[in-house]
């Protein structure tokens, strides 16, 4: 039996290497638009961006999900797998890494996946002992008419 973590592309991958791979392929502006993380639009350096992701779990999971399901082009997971952190998910051995998905503007499938993930996370985050400082770091809801949340 193989170790379930060894098949996950995130296993052992450092955040700065992950960011370098996706930013070299897609660019910071497209990542900012696709992931709806304003921090990427004003990229001030890898060290500060990695620190931001470590301090904001919602952003880290968004980036890791993007890496798995767009950059590595794995099939999108079911609800049971979505409830698990991306680095701890079981990726079946028959699901192989593909070519990175081409992204120019947000496609309807991407918006649907992002909305599904947001709805699932908000429904399951309920009362898990969050304090007020953690709530302040939450991402505001996505409004298609106002993609920059201004």
QUIHUUR-V469557 format. One record per residue. RES is the residue in one small letter. SS is DSSP state (A for helix, B for strand, O for the rest). D_CENTER is the distance of its C-alpha to the mean C-alpha in Angstrom with 2 decimals. Layout:
# QUIHUUR-V469557
res;ss;d_center
RES;SS;D_CENTER
RES;SS;D_CENTER
This chain:
# QUIHUUR-V469557
res;ss;d_center
x;O;29.02
x;O;25.99
x;O;23.56
x;O;20.51
x;O;18.19
x;O;19.72
x;O;18.36
x;O;14.64
x;O;13.58
x;O;11.66
x;O;15.03
x;O;16.75
x;O;14.35
x;O;14.42
x;A;11.68
x;A;14.12
x;A;14.71
x;A;11.12
x;A;10.97
x;A;14.46
x;A;13.85
x;A;11.27
x;A;13.23
x;A;16.46
x;A;15.65
x;A;14.11
x;O;15.31
x;A;14.08
x;A;15.47
x;A;13.75
x;A;10.28
x;A;11.46
x;A;12.72
x;A;10.05
x;A;7.14
x;O;10.11
x;O;9.95
x;A;13.65
x;A;13.66
x;A;12.67
x;A;15.69
x;O;17.95
x;O;16.75
x;O;19.47
x;O;18.87
x;A;16.70
x;A;18.16
x;A;17.52
x;A;13.90
x;A;13.31
x;A;15.44
x;A;13.51
x;A;10.25
x;A;12.68
x;A;14.31
x;O;11.53
x;A;9.78
x;A;7.97
x;A;6.48
x;A;6.05
x;A;4.40
x;A;1.93
x;A;2.83
x;A;4.09
x;A;3.62
x;A;4.37
x;A;6.68
x;A;8.17
x;A;8.83
x;A;9.56
x;A;10.62
x;O;12.21
x;O;12.97
x;O;13.29
x;O;14.47
x;O;12.25
x;O;13.01
x;O;15.54
x;A;15.45
x;A;16.73
x;A;13.94
x;A;11.33
x;O;13.39
x;O;12.79
x;O;10.27
x;A;8.31
x;A;10.88
x;A;13.65
x;O;13.27
x;O;16.28
x;O;15.99
x;O;19.52
x;O;21.59
x;O;22.41
x;O;18.88
x;O;18.98
x;O;16.65
x;O;17.43
x;O;17.58
x;O;14.60
x;O;14.40
x;O;16.33
x;O;14.83
x;O;17.34
x;O;16.74
x;O;14.55
x;O;16.12
x;A;17.04
x;A;15.09
x;A;11.75
x;A;12.93
x;A;14.07
x;A;10.93
x;A;9.08
x;A;12.37
x;A;12.71
x;A;9.59
x;A;10.76
x;A;14.26
x;A;13.74
x;A;12.19
x;A;14.95
x;A;17.57
x;A;16.92
x;A;16.46
x;O;20.09
x;O;22.33
x;O;20.77
x;O;22.76
x;O;20.65
x;O;22.76
x;A;23.14
x;A;21.48
x;A;18.21
x;A;18.59
x;A;19.07
x;O;15.64
x;O;14.05
x;O;12.48
x;O;15.22
x;O;15.13
x;O;14.47
x;O;17.88
x;O;18.28
x;O;21.58
x;O;20.23
x;O;16.88
x;O;17.35
x;O;18.23
x;O;21.59
